[in-house]
Amino acid sequence: MLEVKDVGVRYAGAVVLNGVSLNVNEGEIVTIIGSNGAGKTTILRTISGLKRPATGEIIFQGKKIEKTLAQDVVKMGIGHVPEGRNLFPGMPVVDNLKLGAYLQRDKNQIAQNLEKIFRTFPVLKARKNQHAGTLSGGEQQMLAIARALMGSPLLLMLDEPSTGLAPIIVREIGKIVREINRSGTSVLLIEQNARLALKVAHRGYVLETGSIVAEGKSDDLMADTRVKKAYLGQ
């Protein structure tokens, strides 16, 4: 479904990503773990068209997209939930959700997507007329994810969805990611909480200072001595 081939990215001349290659197959949850500043967010921004790579290719559904505009990447079926959520706090929950479907023209499909969202996130249905800024941190994260799902993505990219959340809410986010995947959406998950990420994902990559240094099935990475020491606190 998604192939990132030897991608390099620079900011003001500094190398942020150096020859990064990874792939996400249809039906998978794939995670990228690494410390702050490793370049995880840059990978997602580059895939979604917010940053141009200096080298390499990005292929989605057989088409090269590394030069594609961000809005066209969304049209192709890639949803991006950025770190920090980027909600409209003064707008009601339901209006934030409808913004996620701004590229869709089929009103019936939008209505169906909204109903599906409310089944998946009943708390958002209960708070649909409440301003987004008055929601709890966990509810805001659910809203950010739900907004991206309103666009019916084939691939959903999540950037640090557990940041700043209580442990019980972190576990709930993990369950939601699995449910989204079971419903047919592939997921690329960026997480500093390596334990959560590897428990949720089928496969993973370890990113250090802009380069992939390890990859494999999640169980294998969790058993890797280096990964346990550096990212799992063991």
RADA-V242838 format. One record per run of one state. SS is the DSSP state (@ for helix, = for strand, . for the rest). FROM is the first residue (numbers start at 0). TO is the last residue. If there is no record, write none. Layout:
ss=SS from=FROM to=TO
ss=SS from=FROM to=TO
//
This chain:
ss=. from=0 to=0
ss== from=1 to=10
ss=. from=11 to=12
ss== from=13 to=23
ss=. from=24 to=27
ss== from=28 to=32
ss=. from=33 to=38
ss=@ from=39 to=46
ss=. from=47 to=53
ss== from=54 to=59
ss=. from=60 to=61
ss== from=62 to=63
ss=. from=64 to=68
ss=@ from=69 to=75
ss=. from=76 to=76
ss== from=77 to=80
ss=. from=81 to=90
ss== from=91 to=91
ss=@ from=92 to=98
ss=. from=99 to=105
ss=@ from=106 to=119
ss=. from=120 to=120
ss=@ from=121 to=125
ss=. from=126 to=129
ss== from=130 to=130
ss=@ from=131 to=133
ss=. from=134 to=135
ss=@ from=136 to=148
ss=. from=149 to=153
ss== from=154 to=158
ss=. from=159 to=165
ss=@ from=166 to=181
ss=. from=182 to=184
ss== from=185 to=190
ss=. from=191 to=192
ss=@ from=193 to=199
ss=. from=200 to=201
ss== from=202 to=207
ss=. from=208 to=209
ss== from=210 to=216
ss=@ from=217 to=222
ss=. from=223 to=223
ss=@ from=224 to=230
ss=. from=231 to=233
//
